[in-house]
Amino acid sequence: MARLFRESRRDSSHSSSSNGFLPPPAAAAAPTSASALPSPFPDLGVQLSPADLREAAYEVLVAASRTTGGKPLTYIPQSASGAGAAPPSPASSSASSASSASLQRSLTSAAASKMKKALGLRSSASSKGVGSPGSGGRAAPARRPATVGELMRVQMRVSEPADARIRRGLLRIAASQLGRRAESMVVPLEFLQQFKASDFPDPQEYEVWRSRNLKLLEAGLLVHPLVPLNKSDSSAQRLRQIIRGAYDRPLETGKNSESMQSLRTSVMSLAGRSHDGTSDGCHWADGFPLNLHLYQTLVEACFDNDEGTVVDEIDEVMELLKKTWVILGINETLHNLCFTWALFNHFVMSGQVDIELLSAAENQLAEVAKDAKTTKDPNYCKVLSSTLSSVMGWTEKRLLAYHETFNTSNIESMQGIVSIGVSAARVLVEDISHEYRRRRKEETDVARSRVETYIRSSLRTAFAQRMEEADSKRSSRNPTPVLSILAKDIGDLALKEKNLYSPILKTWHPLASGVAVATLHSCYGNELKQFVAGLTELTPDTVLVLKSADKLEKDLVNIAVEDSVDSDDGGKSLIREMPPYEAENAIANLVKVWIKERVDRLKGWVDRNLKQETWNPGANRENFAPSSVEMLRVIGETLDAFFELPIPMHPALLPDLTAGLDRSLQLYVSKAKSGCGTRNTFMPQLPPLTRCEVGSKLLFKKKEKPQNLQVRVSQNGATNGNDPLGLPQLCVRLNTLQYVRGELENLEKKIKTCLRNVESAQADITDGLDIKFELCQAACQEGIQQICETTAYKVTFYDLGHVLWDTLYVGDTASNRVEVLLRELDPVLETISGTVHNKVRNRAITALMKATFDGFLLVLLAGGPLRAFTRQDSQIIEDDFRALRELYLADGDGLPEELVDKASSQVKNVLSLFRADSESLIERFKRMMVESNRSASKNRLPLPPTTGHWSPNEPNTVLRVLCYRGDETATKFLKKTYNLPKKI
């Protein structure tokens, strides 16, 4: 293995002497200062040098030409049989001509080429004579090849001895296999069978030749076969073994050797396969991408070795190349693609000065575009994509910064390069991209889109360069601000764009100038924006920059308007891309920065001060937080400072300020209510359902205390101390939100007064000006409601939880009635009445009323197994609830009666169930369950879910009344239907 790799390296380094190839022409002979582009075809995966590929391609060419020619094969030995690579003499030329019987067609030295005309190329014979400017003063060649065959040999740099050996081998093959066509032969195999080491003057040359043929077989039959290989294919395994063995032990070539017979058997078995099983051809060189590499090598013969231009005999050369198609599996679409790539590559190698090659590549690419619309072969599409991506990559590298690439000296080439880049992009997007085909309804203009990308990218790059230059121009002698210098440079750049580049780019984008100036406008605008953002006051430099920006903007807008006069929208889309630079806007931006700083400072103040707030009722006489007073004072000072600013646009900028202040106030309100929790925070979880013990009086037992969600601590309004969530503290939070809400109206009046004073010379500008602190208003409303509910439910279920859960109706109903709860509620009501602002006092007491009504119901429906009620207890319960209602009515001094009645309705409805007998409750429950559950029957009832919406028409409510009914009927029903326990 290593030996063959070493030979491969020798192949490339000694190609002129050992492979029979002439060395490349001197670099000084052609203007090809640029290097060629990397091949777009996939890597072969086999170490075949360019010289190897040229010799293999030439063998295919000669084999295809001789077996398709009209005259019989002949061979005339050359007089010069050495392996030298010197240019042939006139004497040897005649011998070579005689030996080219199948390539006998004479060349017309001055005949006009139809293909050149089609490609837009001039004849080099007519345009580059001896001493002409195009030839650089060099003398004409000493002689011209007499036949197309000799031309191909010279173009492919094949020496006469190598050519003679190839033809001699073909004669031997023809003699042994009369009438066999080239497409039915495996050319490397046939040559291996015809030649031995003795046929070569140099053993090293023979080793390189043999290694090259084995590599070709490996590439064509194992690595890149036309028909995919089966892993279990014995012929493939055998061929691999033979090739590997040849690395360590040279393969004995020759017709009758055993190793050759084994090689032939394996090769022909693999080469004879076809997709349909009917072909009689030999598929050894027509697999992708080997065939492309070989054919591209042949296509290179279309270009003069010295000049790099297309040879005048291109028509004859193309006819000869077509004869190889059947062997290489090439068709016209692949040929068009390969030839397009070659034309473009040679233009690149010319240093981008041969415009004729560029034009020819552009014309040929048009044929490729036609092929791409009708050819969907996956191999072709893959190579097409790779080739066009390479072309597009090269063009875009230059077009994305065309200001650096093109100037007045080479602007002529820009048209062709843009055309090729755009055409390649269009084929890639429209004919290859699956995503585009799925979204074709959008009708994307690929050409216009690409050119717009080139314009924007190149101008951004040019702008960055001008910016660096402007920075370097400023010094102590020239203190002009950089942005002022830059504005003049950008104006000059816009004029150059309009006069030099846009006329070319308009071919694909009708608004090329408009897009260019819109891009420059955006770039300069970004810099101007940063400049203004860093200002703290207006200075002479600031004014100079703004005036320069204003002049630049007018120039750019004029160009955009002129360019878009005939457009569909009259240039509106471009103008929308160019937001104005006016000084007033710049000043406004400065003021906005000032507003943001003040608002941010206020937000920071809110965070710091609320962390220190104690919500202590004794902090001031009004019972609201001192921080709210201080915050509103800061907001008032901010408004005063705003209206003192020397600007003419207070009304326009006022909404920004009020919005920021509104957000700050909203933040204060949100933080004031944060951490208080909600009503759900203090709602207990309901205990599991149980049934009552019948016939024994329930007594309170310490070990049977109710299982509550958390430990209940006795608290009331007089003993809360410094608890931040104590009743007095919650009342202060409530007052604070009410105070803030009330002060919003004063702020609005202050703003309107200031506006009238500032704009006294104008009409009343406050008419129609909507000044509202809507965020804060909504936050206060929501916060007051939340704190009212939180306070009520905390007092009921946390502060007075010991009364509800541990006392009310525990054991004997008559012995533990509601009086103890009423006694505990009195100081709570006093605290709320004495602390809470009168505008929210009733809301707080209403929330407390609803919470205590909910607690009363929870005791009756979810008080745990230590409670049991009889029908006789219903009157006691109703009396107790009536007493609870009276607490909030307060003999007419409390809440409105209609409000208390509305809140009492749910409890009253549920209490009606306690008067009903157990039998009627059971029947009622069964009926509701059957009506609400289609699958339920009176004998089999599912357990109804707990919704928390207590009602006499809700199954779970009725069931709970039965669970706390202390009689045998209810107990038996619960035992039989749900097997409920007597204890938790």
C-alpha positions, -999 to 999 in steps of 0.1 A, spaced: 0 0 0 27 25 10 46 16 -21 18 27 -44 14 59 -25 51 66 -31 46 59 -67 17 83 -69 39 111 -55 65 102 -81 39 104 -108 31 140 -100 68 150 -95 82 132 -126 52 134 -150 73 148 -179 98 120 -180 80 89 -167 44 94 -179 52 106 -213 38 141 -207 53 174 -217 59 199 -189 35 228 -185 42 259 -206 62 286 -191 42 310 -169 58 340 -186 42 330 -219 6 338 -208 -10 365 -187 -24 340 -162 -12 356 -130 -42 343 -110 -45 308 -98 -72 284 -109 -103 278 -88 -106 245 -68 -124 218 -87 -161 218 -79 -163 180 -85 -162 156 -56 -129 142 -46 -120 109 -63 -108 92 -32 -80 76 -52 -46 91 -57 -47 100 -93 -25 130 -103 -35 155 -130 -9 138 -152 -26 104 -146 -60 118 -155 -47 135 -186 -31 103 -199 -62 83 -191 -84 108 -207 -62 109 -238 -64 71 -240 -102 72 -239 -102 100 -266 -79 81 -290 -98 48 -284 -131 64 -290 -118 83 -321 -101 53 -338 -130 29 -333 -155 54 -347 -134 66 -376 -141 57 -412 -106 44 -421 -89 13 -409 -65 13 -380 -28 17 -389 4 22 -371 36 36 -384 65 36 -360 80 71 -352 115 78 -361 121 93 -327 113 65 -303 128 80 -272 109 91 -242 119 128 -245 93 154 -241 108 181 -264 85 198 -289 83 177 -321 103 187 -351 88 192 -386 101 158 -397 85 140 -368 53 160 -374 49 143 -407 54 109 -391 29 118 -364 4 129 -390 8 96 -408 2 77 -376 -30 96 -369 -51 78 -394 -82 79 -372 -76 115 -364 -69 125 -399 -92 154 -403 -71 185 -414 -74 217 -395 -83 249 -413 -59 276 -400 -81 306 -406 -116 292 -409 -142 310 -388 -155 289 -359 -192 287 -357 -189 278 -320 -168 309 -313 -193 331 -330 -221 315 -308 -200 322 -277 -192 357 -287 -154 349 -292 -132 364 -319 -107 342 -338 -73 344 -322 -57 340 -357 -74 373 -368 -70 392 -336 -36 381 -324 -11 381 -352 26 385 -352 36 416 -333 1 426 -327 -8 444 -294 -27 414 -282 2 391 -287 26 412 -267 51 414 -296 58 376 -295 65 358 -328 39 334 -341 45 297 -334 69 279 -357 42 254 -369 6 245 -363 -7 210 -357 -18 195 -390 -47 175 -376 -72 177 -347 -56 146 -333 -22 162 -332 -37 194 -317 -53 173 -289 -20 156 -282 -2 189 -280 -30 205 -259 -30 176 -235 8 176 -233 13 140 -244 47 132 -258 50 116 -292 65 83 -277 35 81 -253 11 87 -282 28 61 -303 26 35 -274 -12 42 -270 -19 38 -307 3 6 -309 -17 -8 -280 -50 0 -296 -38 -17 -328 -30 -49 -308 -64 -48 -292 -81 -43 -325 -62 -72 -340 -72 -96 -312 -108 -83 -309 -118 -74 -344 -148 -51 -347 -151 -44 -309 -161 -9 -301 -144 13 -275 -175 15 -253 -174 -23 -249 -138 -23 -237 -123 -15 -203 -94 5 -217 -70 3 -187 -75 -35 -185 -69 -39 -222 -37 -19 -220 -25 -39 -190 -30 -71 -210 -12 -57 -241 20 -43 -225 47 -58 -203 77 -42 -186 97 -50 -217 75 -26 -238 89 4 -217 124 17 -220 125 25 -183 113 1 -155 103 31 -134 81 44 -162 64 10 -165 58 8 -127 41 43 -128 21 33 -159 9 0 -143 1 17 -110 -19 44 -128 -41 18 -146 -48 -2 -115 -58 30 -98 -82 38 -126 -98 4 -123 -101 9 -85 -117 44 -90 -141 33 -118 -152 -1 -106 -148 0 -68 -149 36 -55 -172 52 -81 -191 24 -100 -220 34 -122 -241 6 -106 -238 5 -68 -219 -24 -54 -233 -52 -33 -212 -57 -2 -212 -94 -9 -201 -91 -45 -173 -116 -49 -158 -99 -80 -154 -67 -61 -138 -85 -32 -114 -103 -56 -105 -71 -74 -97 -53 -41 -74 -83 -32 -56 -81 -65 -51 -43 -63 -39 -46 -27 -16 -74 -36 -1 -53 -64 10 -28 -38 34 -54 -22 40 -77 -52 41 -62 -87 13 -75 -109 26 -95 -139 10 -79 -169 7 -95 -203 -20 -114 -222 -15 -150 -209 -4 -145 -173 -25 -161 -146 -27 -129 -126 -40 -110 -156 -67 -136 -163 -79 -133 -127 -78 -96 -130 -98 -97 -163 -124 -120 -148 -130 -97 -119 -130 -65 -139 -153 -77 -167 -178 -91 -141 -180 -56 -125 -178 -36 -157 -206 -56 -174 -232 -47 -148 -260 -23 -157 -291 -8 -141 -314 -27 -163 -293 -58 -169 -295 -54 -207 -265 -32 -216 -236 -47 -235 -213 -17 -227 -185 -17 -202 -191 7 -173 -157 14 -160 -154 52 -165 -189 65 -165 -195 66 -127 -197 99 -109 -174 118 -104 -146 99 -122 -162 106 -156 -164 143 -148 -127 145 -138 -117 127 -170 -140 147 -192 -130 180 -176 -94 171 -184 -105 167 -221 -124 200 -220 -92 217 -209 -78 209 -244 -102 235 -258 -79 262 -243 -46 272 -257 -17 262 -234 1 295 -240 -26 321 -242 -53 304 -221 -79 314 -248 -103 291 -267 -85 275 -296 -97 285 -331 -103 248 -339 -129 245 -311 -155 231 -335 -133 202 -345 -122 196 -309 -158 195 -297 -167 170 -323 -138 148 -312 -148 152 -275 -183 141 -282 -170 107 -293 -160 100 -257 -195 106 -243 -206 70 -248 -176 57 -228 -177 84 -200 -215 85 -197 -215 122 -206 -245 139 -222 -251 174 -235 -262 187 -201 -230 175 -184 -209 188 -212 -226 222 -210 -218 223 -173 -182 212 -177 -176 237 -205 -192 265 -186 -169 258 -156 -138 257 -178 -146 290 -195 -152 307 -162 -121 291 -146 -99 303 -175 -113 338 -172 -103 337 -135 -68 324 -144 -65 352 -170 -64 376 -140 -100 387 -150 -87 406 -180 -100 383 -208 -135 397 -211 -142 374 -241 -139 344 -219 -162 360 -193 -188 367 -220 -185 331 -234 -190 317 -199 -221 340 -195 -235 327 -228 -228 291 -219 -243 295 -184 -275 304 -201 -276 269 -217 -269 254 -182 -299 273 -169 -321 258 -196 -308 223 -188 -314 228 -150 -351 233 -156 -356 200 -173 -329 177 -158 -337 163 -124 -310 135 -123 -297 135 -87 -261 132 -98 -264 161 -122 -282 182 -96 -255 175 -71 -226 185 -94 -247 214 -108 -251 227 -72 -214 223 -64 -203 240 -96 -226 269 -94 -219 273 -57 -182 276 -65 -189 301 -93 -212 321 -71 -188 320 -42 -161 335 -64 -183 362 -78 -199 371 -45 -165 375 -29 -159 404 -53 -194 417 -57 -201 419 -19 -173 445 -19 -174 457 -56 -161 491 -46 -128 474 -38 -129 452 -69 -139 475 -97 -129 510 -107 -128 529 -140 -100 508 -153 -118 474 -151 -154 484 -148 -160 466 -182 -158 432 -165 -184 440 -138 -214 435 -161 -204 400 -169 -194 390 -134 -227 403 -120 -246 384 -148 -228 351 -140 -232 355 -103 -269 363 -106 -276 335 -131 -258 310 -109 -279 322 -79 -311 320 -99 -305 283 -109 -295 274 -73 -326 289 -59 -352 283 -85 -342 250 -100 -324 232 -71 -337 246 -39 -366 225 -26 -376 253 -2 -381 277 -31 -403 252 -50 -425 248 -19 -428 286 -15 -429 295 -52 -462 313 -48 -442 342 -33 -426 348 -67 -392 358 -53 -371 378 -77 -337 361 -72 -317 384 -94 -331 416 -78 -326 401 -43 -289 392 -50 -280 425 -66 -296 443 -37 -275 422 -13 -244 432 -33 -252 469 -32 -259 469 5 -229 448 15 -204 467 -7 -216 501 4 -215 491 40 -178 481 35 -171 513 16 -187 533 43 -165 517 69 -134 526 49 -146 562 45 -152 564 82 -116 553 89 -103 579 64 -124 606 80 -110 598 114 -75 600 101 -82 634 85 -90 650 118 -61 665 137 -53 695 158 -50 716 126 -84 703 114 -107 700 144 -137 695 123 -158 667 139 -154 633 123 -190 629 114 -189 662 95 -159 651 74 -176 617 69 -208 634 56 -189 650 28 -171 618 19 -203 599 18 -218 625 -5 -189 620 -29 -193 582 -26 -230 584 -35 -223 604 -66 -197 579 -77 -222 551 -71 -248 569 -92 -225 576 -121 -203 545 -122 -219 514 -107 -256 520 -108 -259 521 -146 -246 485 -146 -266 472 -117 -299 487 -130 -300 458 -155 -311 436 -126 -324 461 -100 -343 492 -113 -337 510 -81 -300 504 -78 -292 540 -70 -320 543 -45 -310 512 -26 -274 524 -25 -282 558 -10 -307 543 14 -279 520 26 -255 549 30 -283 569 47 -287 540 72 -250 536 78 -245 573 85 -277 574 105 -263 547 128 -232 567 135 -252 599 140 -275 581 164 -245 570 185 -231 604 184 -263 620 196 -268 593 222 -235 603 238 -243 640 240 -253 658 272 -258 693 258 -258 711 225 -224 724 215 -210 741 183 -196 707 172 -230 692 177 -246 719 155 -220 714 128 -225 677 127 -263 681 125 -260 706 96 -236 683 77 -260 654 83 -289 675 71 -271 684 38 -261 648 33 -296 636 39 -310 661 13 -285 649 -13 -292 612 -7 -330 617 -7 -327 636 -40 -309 607 -56 -334 582 -43 -363 603 -56 -347 607 -90 -341 570 -92 -376 559 -83 -397 583 -103 -409 555 -126 -412 528 -99 -446 514 -89 -448 532 -55 -429 563 -66 -401 555 -42 -421 554 -10 -406 522 1 -371 537 -2 -380 568 15 -394 547 44 -359 533 47 -345 567 53 -358 581 86 -349 618 89 -319 632 107 -335 665 118 -319 684 146 -352 685 164 -353 648 165 -318 647 178 -327 671 206 -358 650 213 -336 619 216 -314 638 241 -345 647 261 -356 610 260 -323 600 274 -328 625 302 -363 611 308 -350 576 309 -323 585 334 -348 602 357 -373 573 355 -345 547 361 -334 567 391 -369 568 404 -373 530 400 -341 525 419 -354 548 446 -386 527 448 -366 495 453 -345 509 480 -371 526 501 -398 499 500 -372 474 514 -369 497 544 -407 504 548 -422 491 581 -459 499 573 -462 512 608 -496 529 616 -478 553 639 -455 567 612 -479 595 604 -513 608 613 -529 597 580 -519 560 585 -502 556 551 -465 549 543 -441 578 544 -424 563 513 -454 571 492 -453 608 502 -416 609 494 -421 592 460 -448 616 449 -425 645 460 -397 632 437 -422 628 409 -433 664 413 -397 676 412 -391 656 380 -420 673 363 -408 707 373 -373 700 359 -388 687 327 -408 718 320 -377 740 327 -358 723 299 -351 748 270 -369 728 243 -398 736 220 -415 702 221 -427 696 256 -462 684 244 -446 658 220 -422 644 247 -446 646 276 -462 612 269 -427 596 272 -422 612 306 -457 604 319 -455 568 307 -422 564 326 -436 580 357 -467 558 354 -445 527 352 -426 538 383 -458 544 402 -471 510 391 -438 494 403 -444 511 437 -479 498 440 -469 463 429 -442 461 455 -465 475 482 -489 446 477 -462 420 471 -457 394 498 -491 398 512 -505 367 496 -540 363 483 -572 348 497 -562 314 485 -530 317 506 -551 314 538 -578 291 526 -575 257 544 -575 223 527 -607 204 534 -605 173 555 -616 139 541 -653 130 543 -664 110 573 -697 99 588 -709 105 623 -711 81 652 -748 75 661 -760 70 697 -731 85 716 -726 122 725 -696 137 708 -672 151 733 -640 171 726 -610 149 731 -575 164 730 -562 136 709 -589 141 684 -583 178 676 -591 187 640 -564 180 615 -556 215 601 -533 226 573 -511 246 596 -508 255 632 -533 283 640 -520 311 662 -544 333 681 -539 369 668 -560 400 668 -557 436 659 -543 446 694 -515 421 696 -498 421 662 -467 440 672 -443 446 642 -457 417 621 -454 431 585 -486 412 576 -504 420 609 -538 436 606 -526 472 613 -498 468 588 -522 455 561 -545 485 568 -515 509 563 -508 492 529 -544 496 520 -544 533 529 -511 538 510 -526 525 477 -557 547 483 -535 577 489 -515 571 457 -547 567 437 -560 600 451 -528 619 443 -529 609 406 -556 634 399 -534 662 414 -505 651 392 -526 654 361 -538 689 371 -501 700 378 -490 688 343 -518 707 325 -509 739 344 -472 736 335 -481 730 299 -502 762 297 -473 782 313 -447 768 289 -468 773 258 -485 806 268 -482 821 234 -502 793 218 -538 782 221 -547 759 250 -527 729 240 -541 708 268 -574 705 249 -576 670 236 -544 660 254 -551 628 273 -529 627 304 -537 595 323 -517 574 347 -536 543 335 -511 516 347 -510 530 382 -547 535 384 -553 499 374 -526 486 397 -541 506 427 -576 493 420 -564 457 417 -541 461 448 -568 475 470 -591 446 461 -563 421 467 -553 435 501 -589 437 512 -594 401 505 -561 390 519 -567 409 551 -602 394 554 -592 358 548 -560 361 569 -581 374 599 -608 348 594 -588 316 587 -554 324 604 -559 349 632 -593 335 642 -587 300 630 -587 287 666 -622 298 670 -635 283 638 -617 250 639 -612 243 676 -644 258 691 -674 265 669 -699 236 671 -672 211 683 -688 183 703 -722 197 713 -737 223 689 -757 241 716 -726 245 739 -702 261 714 -721 287 695 -710 317 674 -707 342 703 -670 335 708 -664 343 671 -684 375 674 -663 386 704 -631 380 685 -644 399 655 -652 431 675 -616 443 679 -609 435 643 -637 457 631 -626 484 655 -590 483 641 -603 485 605 -627 513 612 -601 533 631 -573 528 606 -586 524 571 -593 554 549 -631 561 547 -631 557 509 -620 520 512 -632 512 547 -665 496 535 -646 475 509 -623 461 536 -653 453 560 -673 438 531 -643 415 523 -642 405 560 -679 398 560 -676 375 530 -646 357 545 -664 351 578 -695 338 559 -672 315 540 -656 303 573 -690 297 588 -700 275 559 -667 256 560 -674 248 596 -708 233 587 -697 215 556 -660 206 563 -655 210 600 -641 175 606 -655 144 624 -658 162 658 -689 180 646 -724 164 642 -757 182 635 -793 171 639 -824 186 624 -831 203 657 -797 220 655 -808 239 623 -826 265 643 -795 271 665 -773 275 633 -798 299 617 -799 320 648 -761 321 650 -758 331 613 -784 358 619 -763 371 648 -732 371 625 -752 392 599 -763 416 626 -726 422 635 -720 438 600 -754 456 599 -746 472 633 -781 485 639 -780 505 607 -745 520 613 -727 492 594 -728 480 559 -759 486 537 -785 459 543 -788 451 506 -751 444 505 -753 421 535 -783 403 521 -765 397 488 -735 382 506 -758 361 529 -777 345 501 -754 315 497 -753 307 534 -791 310 537 -796 286 508 -773 260 522 -789 263 557 -822 252 542 -806 217 539 -801 214 576 -838 216 582 -846 187 559 -848 151 571 -821 126 561 -844 106 539 -853 136 517 -817 146 516 -807 112 504 -833 111 477 -824 147 467 -787 136 465 -795 105 444 -817 125 420 -790 151 414 -763 125 409 -784 106 384 -792 138 365 -755 149 364 -740 115 356 -754 95 327 -736 64 339 -749 67 375 -779 48 389 -796 51 423 -779 19 435 -744 28 422 -734 64 427 -699 79 421 -684 102 447 -692 138 435 -661 161 432 -656 190 456 -661 222 437 -662 247 466 -693 263 451 -717 255 479 -754 252 469 -784 232 478 -784 221 441 -748 209 442 -744 171 450 -712 176 470 -729 202 493 -758 178 500 -734 149 506 -715 170 532 -747 178 550 -754 140 552 -718 134 564 -724 158 594 -759 145 600 -759 126 633 -786 100 627 -786 63 617 -802 69 583 -775 91 571 -748 70 586 -761 38 570 -764 54 536 -728 67 537 -715 34 549 -734 14 522 -728 38 493 -693 50 499 -680 31 529 -669 64 546 -650 60 579 -661 75 612 -627 91 619 -600 107 598 
